[in-house]
C-alpha cells in the first residue's frame, strides 16, 4: 500500500467516526445547550415555545447525517434554523422592540 492510500483510509475512518458521533447528538443535547445559554444569559425562562420545531430540526439533522452531507453544512443548517426560527421563549419587550 502506498502512503497516499494509508492516509486516505485513515481519513475515511476518521470521517466515519465523526458521523457516528454526530448520530449521538439528539434533542436532549439541544435542550441542554439551551438551558445552559439561558442560565448564562439570565433570560426569564428556559422553556420551549415550539417543541415541534425541535422535532423537525432533529428529523432533518438525522436525515443529513444518514446521507453523509458535509459536516459543516449540517452545522450551518442547524445554527441557521435555531437562530432564524428560535423555538424558545423570548422576553416580551425584546419582541416588541423588534416590531
N, C-alpha and C positions, 0 to 999 in steps of 0.2 A: 504494500500500500504506500502511496505517496504521502508526503506531508500535507498536501492540499486536501486529499481525501480524508485524512485523520482530522484536520481542522473542520472540514465540512460535516463529518459525522459528529464531532464534539458539539458544534453549533446546533445541529439538529436535535441532539439530546437536551441541550440547554433550553432550546425553544419549546420542546415538548414538555419539559418540566415546568416552564413558565406558564404554558396553557393549562397544565394540571393545577397549578397554584391559583390561576385565575378562576378555575372552576370551583374552587373552595370559597370564593368571595360570594356572599349572598346578601339577602335583605337585612339580616341582623347586623351585618357589617356596616351597611349604610345607616341604619338606625343608631348604631353605636357611635359612629363618626358624628352624626347629627347631634346626639346628646352631648358629646364632648365639645363640639363647637358652640352649642347653646350655653353650656356652662361657662366656657371661656369668654363668650361674648355677652354674658349676663342678659340674655334675652328673657322675655317674660314667660315663655313656656317652651318646653321641648316636645310638644305634642305634634302629631302628624295631621295635616289638613286633608291630604288626598292619598290615602293608603293604596288605592287602586293604581295611581300613577306609579308608585314604587313597585308594585307587582308587574306593571307593564315594563318598567325600566329593567327589572331583573329578567323578564322574559326576553327582551331584546338583547340584553347583555349576554345571556346564556346562548342565544342563537349565534351571536357574533363569535363567541368563544368556540362553539362547536364547529363553525365554518372556518375557524382559524384565521379570522380577519387580523390585520395588523394590530399589534398590541397598542400602539399609540393612537390609532383611530378608535379603538374600543374605549380607551381612557378619555379621549376627546368627546366621544359620543355621550358617555356618562356625565362628564363635567358639564357639557353644554345643556343637556336636558335637566339636570338638577338645578343649574343656575337659571335657565330660561323659564322653566315651569314651576320651580320652587314649591314642592309639595308640603312645605312646612308652614306653620303659622308665623306671621309677622306681627309686629306691634301695629295697632291700627293707625297711629299717627304717621308711621313710615309709609303706609299705603296711601293715605290721604295726601301726603306731601308729593307723592309721585303723580297724582292727578293734577 
